[in-house]
Amino acid sequence: MKNETVEYQAMNYVYDLNNCAIEYGFKNDDVWELSLATALEKTALEKKYYPTVTVKALPETLLELVRLVKNKLIAAKYDMERKFDPDTNNVSLQYLIAFNPKRAR
């Protein structure tokens, strides 16, 4: 059941990314950059870039969510700012945030 929930969350997140890209007129060379972030890092990225699309997830499901989003997203830069080790209990990482580095505020 947990994987179905994460699968559904990933599907909705990719749908939101595609809608946002259409709404803001992304060109073919405009791509989303994905980043795992804490609450403070999320706020800093939201202040620096516009638009951003954020999803909050439990730390134990975050790695699976990232993997599913990567598989579903066609045009994405998979350059993670922070590596996520599932063996460590890093509960401060709660967000997956997507932004376009070409679109600073």
Helices and strands as residue ranges (DSSP letters): H 2-23, E 32-37, H 39-48, E 52-56, H 59-72, E 76-77, E 95-99
